[in-house]
Amino acid sequence: MRRFRVGLTLRIVAVLVVLGVAAFPLYWMLVTALSSNADLFAERPRLLPDFSHFGVFVDGLAEGKVGGWLLNSLLIAVGTTVVSIGLGIPLGYALSRFSFRGKAVLTVVLLFTQMLPEALMVVPLFSLFRRFNLLDSLGGLILANVAFVLPIVALILKGAIDGIPRELEEAARVDGARPLAVLTRVNVPLIAPSIAATAVISFFHAWNEYVFAVTFIFTPEKQPASVGIANFIGELGTPIQTVMAVAFMFTLPAVAFYLFAQKYVVAGMTAGAVKG
């Protein structure tokens, strides 16, 4: 009994330590945002937030563009997620269930795209978007994010579909189901955890993406928060408290979304790694 209690105590302590390490950056942003200039440059840093300076959050929102930046980030993240899932499901199904010429090459190419940094794709995408008038638009930025995240979405869903017995699809076809109905009524419900996991991956990529956003968006009102926060950094001075306050507001929704979907992430990634 004593050994069980010691083991349980050690596990609780380990969980608290890991939780503290993971949450410390977010906590330190809050402390910094609620600190005065004297506290920021003091010999001993302030370890507890001073909520008497909470007005910095109000001032940050009062800048006028912060709310628009956050809304743009949400639209871009949701749009990227919806398009990536909508294209990734049929692509993953085709790679898993159909045999066609060049299938192995296509799979290797999809894997190869994940080795390319975003900076390498900026110039060709910029030239392509300029030709099709997609620059300085949220739609163009969504397409750029989809191009980068779609391969990993398709490969994860392919692995999930590989783990579904073909007998279930054959039974559905015997009942008269068409290929599209087999995909939507048989496969999609079974790979729902993997779909949730890829949705989280797509959302976080688009939410935090900076290189494409700063290159393709010119109008300040159309910029996402990842780019807008950088506008507070000036040559002569930077309002550190304001930057940290806006960064905290930018980070909190993403953290809350992940905490809500974390069980689907674990289940989906595990299911997608069973076969493939």
Secondary structure as the mmCIF struct_conf table of DSSP 4:
data_model
#
loop_
_struct_conf.conf_type_id
_struct_conf.id
_struct_conf.beg_label_comp_id
_struct_conf.beg_label_asym_id
_struct_conf.beg_label_seq_id
_struct_conf.end_label_comp_id
_struct_conf.end_label_asym_id
_struct_conf.end_label_seq_id
HELX_RH_AL_P HELX_RH_AL_P1 ARG A 2 ALA A 33
TURN_TY1_P TURN_TY1_P1 LEU A 34 LEU A 34
HELX_RH_AL_P HELX_RH_AL_P2 ASN A 37 LEU A 40
TURN_TY1_P TURN_TY1_P2 PHE A 41 PHE A 41
BEND BEND1 ALA A 42 ARG A 44
BEND BEND2 LEU A 48 LEU A 48
HELX_RH_3T_P HELX_RH_3T_P1 PHE A 51 HIS A 53
TURN_TY1_P TURN_TY1_P3 PHE A 54 PHE A 54
HELX_RH_AL_P HELX_RH_AL_P3 GLY A 55 ALA A 62
TURN_TY1_P TURN_TY1_P4 GLU A 63 GLU A 63
BEND BEND3 GLY A 64 LYS A 65
HELX_RH_AL_P HELX_RH_AL_P4 VAL A 66 ARG A 97
TURN_TY1_P TURN_TY1_P5 ARG A 101 GLY A 102
HELX_RH_AL_P HELX_RH_AL_P5 LYS A 103 THR A 113
TURN_TY1_P TURN_TY1_P6 GLN A 114 MET A 115
BEND BEND4 LEU A 116 LEU A 116
HELX_RH_AL_P HELX_RH_AL_P6 GLU A 118 ARG A 131
TURN_TY1_P TURN_TY1_P7 PHE A 132 ASN A 133
TURN_TY1_P TURN_TY1_P8 LEU A 135 ASP A 136
HELX_RH_AL_P HELX_RH_AL_P7 LEU A 138 ASP A 162
TURN_TY1_P TURN_TY1_P9 GLY A 163 GLY A 163
BEND BEND5 ILE A 164 ILE A 164
HELX_RH_AL_P HELX_RH_AL_P8 ARG A 166 VAL A 174
TURN_TY1_P TURN_TY1_P10 ASP A 175 GLY A 176
HELX_RH_AL_P HELX_RH_AL_P9 PRO A 179 VAL A 182
HELX_RH_PI_P HELX_RH_PI_P1 LEU A 183 ASN A 187
HELX_RH_AL_P HELX_RH_AL_P10 VAL A 188 LEU A 190
TURN_TY1_P TURN_TY1_P11 ILE A 191 ILE A 191
HELX_RH_AL_P HELX_RH_AL_P11 ALA A 192 ASN A 208
HELX_RH_AL_P HELX_RH_AL_P12 VAL A 211 PHE A 216
BEND BEND6 THR A 219 THR A 219
HELX_RH_3T_P HELX_RH_3T_P2 PRO A 220 LYS A 222
HELX_RH_AL_P HELX_RH_AL_P13 ALA A 225 GLY A 228
HELX_RH_3T_P HELX_RH_3T_P3 ILE A 229 PHE A 232
BEND BEND7 GLU A 235 LEU A 236
HELX_RH_AL_P HELX_RH_AL_P14 ILE A 240 GLY A 272
TURN_TY1_P TURN_TY1_P12 ALA A 273 ALA A 273
BEND BEND8 VAL A 274 VAL A 274
#
